[in-house]
């Protein structure tokens, strides 16, 4: 019998014995045991696939990556600790030194913070354009532009992107189009079918679906060839210094060269690792994604139609409504329905912070929860101007369609009648 101290560490577990769990297990480990030093060296040198260290991935995470890639119709994927990390590392990996980004003005506030503040600190310039102005997209492109970036359905006003128009511009310039599909979800829209090259997700939202775990995913859709203009993409087409003469595009091919760089450089160096437990929870959420999203979208449309008739609502920003400016694009790109995240504007002049009329309505809600999140099983409410988009200037808010009277709603899985009653009761206080 082994000594007590040895037994308490090693007895009962053999790293080489697989289990036959019907559900993906949580591989809650920091590191992995190798059969030999030669095997370890091959994995570290990217000569053979294998589990290296959980900072880059765990077996649970690999299942998540494969599943999200499949849902998006992509070739490969990488998961990280949050949606913000997915956006940041995707842009860093693609833009490289001296690159430039063109991005839509209609973006989640945290993404705007990243683009206009942190990327500026790293000397990566970003030009913001109206997502509906195709001429503005074309005119903003420079020789050093490396990414066009937009959301499939913008948060919080629910503007629907004309994917094909922007994809055509990107393809004409030899630049990848990166789409944040968090609000759209792969159930409602698959950007790969409309010309996109990369998709990012805050998996915290609809993919996980229950407000319990942070996570982010980037999917390489397998449509962009870095080898077509190799001088633009030295990080993929020249020898990778960390791995000797390895050229990522040659070694892994189209659709699979991006993820190795993303993981071995940016996740490895900056460390925004997804925990195995959170990866497992997101996997659990994805199993009911279509059921939840279909229910939430149907409920949101019911709420939007009701609020459009309410005397204390000045505007309802929902592309499922026939008079919405993006209704035609929604019909074209969203055959399963519009997302469940939309906004309304209260009647009356805009009021300075703390927006007493807005606060009166939000604080009176009982079924809707005041939470800085979307895509939850619970219905959520948010005031963008003082919460998620509070760092934007008045001009930036106006460009994104957000006023001080704007309230964002994220429909959950509750009974629509209860949600309508809650909204009517709260609006009666306005």
N, C-alpha and C positions, 0 to 999 in steps of 0.2 A: 504493500500500500504506500502511495506517495505521502510525503510529509503534509501536514495540514495546510501550510501556506501554499504548497504546490497544488493540492487538491482543490482548494477554494478558488483558484484561478482557472484551472484547466479541466477538471473532471466533468464529463457529460457532454462535451461538445467536440465534434470533429469538423473542421472547416471544409473538408473535402466531401462531406456527405450531404447530398441534396435532400430536401424535404418535398412532400407532395401536397403542399397547401393549395386548395382550390382558389383562394383569394391571394392576390399579390401580397407577400409578407413585408413587414417593415425591417429592412436591413439596417438596424440601429448600431452602426459601427463606424469608427473613424478611419480605419485602415483595413487592409486585406493581406492574408497570408499567401505567400508565393511558394510553389513547389520546389523551386531552386533559384539560385542567384541568376542563372541564365534566363529563366522565365521572367524574373523581375526586371532584368536589364532590357529585355525585348519590349515589355510593356511600357517602361519609362521612355524608351526611345521611339515609341509609336510604331514599332515594327510589327507587333501583334496586338490585337485588341485584348482588353482585360481590365479588371478593377484595379485602379491605381491607388486612389486616396479619395476619401469622401468630400474633400474640398471641391473636386471636379465633378464627381457623380457617385451615387450609390446604386446598387442594383434596382432598388425601388424607383429611384429617379429615372433610370434608363427605361423602365416600363412606361413611366409617365411621358417621357420624351417621344418614345415610339408611338404612343397612343395619340398625342396631340398632333404629331406630324401626319399621322394617318387621317385624322379628322380634317386637317387643313389641306389634304392632298399634297403634302410636301415630301421632300426627300430625307431630311434629317432635322433634328431639333436639339436644343439645349435648354435646360431649366436652371433657374437661379432663385435667389431668396425673395425677390419681389418683382412686380411689373416695372417699377422704376429702374431696377438693376438691369432688367432685360432690355429696356429702351437704351439706357446709357451705354451698356457694353456693346450692343449691336451697332450703335452709331460710332463708337470708338474703333471697333474692329473694321468697319467699312471705310470710315473717313480717313484714318491714318494721319500722318503729319501733313500739315498744310492744306488739308481738305476743307470743303465748304458744304453746308447743308441748306437745302431749301425746304421749308416746312409750312404747313397750313397755319393760318391764324386761329382756326377753330380747333383748339386742343385743350385737353385736361390741364388745369392750372399747374400741377406738379411737373408736367412735361415742359411747359413753358419756362418754369424756373430752371430746369436742367438746361434747356437750349439757350436761354438768353443770359444766364448767370454762370453756371459751372463750365459749360463749353466755352464761353467767352474767356474764362480764366485760363483754359487750356489752349487759347488762341485758335479755336475752331469757330469761325464766323457762321452765323445762321441768318438767313433772309426769310422773313415771314411774308406770306402772300395769302390773299383771299382764296380759299380752296375752290371756289366756283369760277375764278377768273383764269382761264387757260392761258391767256396772253401774259398774265403776271407770272405764271409758272415758267413759261418759256423765257421771258426777259430776265428772270432772276438767275438762270443757269449761267455759270461761269466755266472756264476751262478746268478749274480746280474743284468743281462741284462733284460730290461723290454719292449723295443720297437725296432723293425726294421723299418726304415723310408726311404722312397724314393719318387721320383716324377714319375707319370705315364709316362709322356713324359717330359724330362728334359729341362730346360730353361738355356741357349739359343740354345744348339746344337741339340736339338730334338732327343736325344737318347731314344729309346722305352724300357721300363723296361720289362724283362721277368717275368711277374707277378707270373705265376704258379711256376716257379723255386724258387723264393724268398719266396712265400707263403708256399711252402712245407717245406722250412728250418724253417720258423717261427713256423709253426704248429708242427714240430718235436721237437722244443725246448720249446713249450708251451708259446710262446711270440706273442703278437699281431703285425700284419703288418699294419703300418699306411702309407697311400698313399696320397700325395699331388696331387690332380687331377685337379688343376687349368688349366693347359694347355690342358690336355686331355678332360676335360668337360664330364659330364655324358651322353651327346649325342654321343660322339665318343667312349667312353669306360666306362664301369661300373666295377670298381675294385672288387666289391662284387662277380661278376661272375667268378673271377679268384683267389679267395682265400684271399683277403684283409679283414681286420677286422674294420678299421676306415678309413674314408676319410676326408681330409681337403681341403678347398677351400679359395683362395682369391676371394671372391665374387665381388670385385672391377673390376675384369677382365671380363671374358666371361659371367658370370651369369648376371651381371649388364649391361655390353656391351656398355656403352656409355661414359665411362670415367668421370662420374659425382659424384659417391658416393663410399666411402670406406666401406668395410664390409668383414667379414670372417665367415665361417661356418665349423663346424665339424659334421660328421655323424657317429653315432654308427651303424654299419652294421648288428648288431645282431648276429654275428658269433662267438664271443669270450666269453667263459664262465669263469668268474673270480672264480667261485666256484670249478672248476676242480682242481686247486692248491691253496686253500684259503690262505695258508701261504705266497704266493707271493704277494697277493693283499689285505692286511689288510684294505685299505681304502674302499674296497667294501664288505668285508666279515666279518668285525668285527663291533661292535657297533660304530656308528658315534657320537663322543662326543657332537657335536652341537645339536644333536636331540635325546639325551638320549640313549635308547637301540635300536634305529632304525638301522637295517643292510640293506644297500642299495641293495645288491644282492637279499636278501630275500623279501624286500618290493616291488621292482620294476621289478625284473627278468632280464633274459639275454636280452641284447639289450637296456635296459632302466635304468640300474643302473649308467651308466657313466655320463649321462647328469645332473642328480641331483647334483652329486659331482662337476662337472664342473661349474655349475651355482652357487650353494649355497656356495661354497668355493672360487674358483678361480676368477670367474667373480665378485662375491660379495665382495671379499677382495681386488682385484686388480683393479676392476672397468673399464675394457675396453668395455663399453656398446655400443651397436649399437643403433643409434637414430631411432625413428619411421619413420622419413622422409627418411633416407637412406634405411631402410628396405623396405619401400614402393617403392622406386625407383628401388631397386634390383628386387623386385617382378615384376615390369613393364618390366624390361629387360628380365627376365626369360620367359615371355610369347612369346618371339620371338627367344629363344635360338637356337632351331634346324634350323630355317630359316637362322639366321645369321651365325652360325657355318658352315653349309653346304656351303653357299656362300663363306665365308672366306677361308675355306679349299680348295675349288675348285680353287679359285684365287691364293692361295699360291702355289699350284702345278703348275699352269700355269707359275708363276713367277720363280719357281725353275727350271723348264724345260728350260725356256729361259736363265736364268743366267748360267746354266750348260754349255751352248754353247758359253758364252761370253768370249772373249780373256783376259779380265782383271780380271776374277774371277778364283781363283785357286781351290776353292772347294765350293760345295753347300751342306750344312748339312740339308737334307730334307729326311725323311724316306720313302717318296712316290716315290723316284727315285730308279730305279732297282739296281743301283750299290751302294746304301747306305748300310753300315754295318747292319743297323737295319730294312732294308726293309722287311725281312722275318717276324720279330716280328710285324711290322706294319700290314702286311697282316693277321697275326694271331689274333691280339688283336684290330685292328682298322678297322672294316668292313665298316664304313661310311666314311673313309678317314683319312689322317693324319692331325694333327692340323695346324693352320695357322701361328704358330710361328716357324721360322727357321732362320738359319744363313748362311752367306757366308764369305769366306776368300778372300781378295784381293790378286792378284798376287804380288810377290816381297818379299824381305826380311822384317822382322819385324822391325819397327822403334820405337825408344823410344818416350815417351810422349813429345809433344802433338800429335804424330802420324800424321804428315802433310798430307800424302797421304790419310789416312782415313778421316781426317777432311775435305779435299778438296771435297771428294765424298759426305759425309754427308751434308756439308754446301751447296752443289749445289742442293740438293733435294728440290723440291717445293710441290709436292703432298704428299709425305711421311713427317710426322711431327716428329721432334726430341723430343721425349717424353719418360720418364722412366716409361712406362706402356705397357701392351699388352691387346689383346682382345677387343680393342675399335672398334667402327664403322669406325673410321678413320684409315688409314694405318700409322704405326709408325715405326721409326727407332731408333736404340740405339747402342752405342759402349760399349759393356760389360766391357772391360778392364779398361775404365776410368769412367764408370757410375755404373751400377747395380752390377758389380763384382769387383769393384775397390779395395776392401779391401782384396781380395785374394792375396796370394803370387804367384810368378811366377810358383812355383811347383804346387800349387793348381789349377791355371788356366790351366796348361798343363794337369793335371789329368782330368779336366772337358772338355778338348778339345777346350779351348778358347785360341786364340792367340791375339797378339796386332793388327793383321789385320782382326780380326773377327768383322763383322757387323751383328747385329740382326735385322730381319724384322718381323713385325706383320701385316699381310694382313688384310685390312679392307673391306668396302663394295663398294669402288669406282670401276669404270670400269677398268678391267685388262689392257686394251690397254693404258689407261692413266698412270697406274702405271709402265708398261714396258717402256713407253716413258720417264717417269721421271727418272727411273733407268739408262737407256741408256744415257740420257743427262748428268746425274751426273757422270757416269763412264767415259765419254769422257774427263772429266777434270782430271782424275787420271794420 
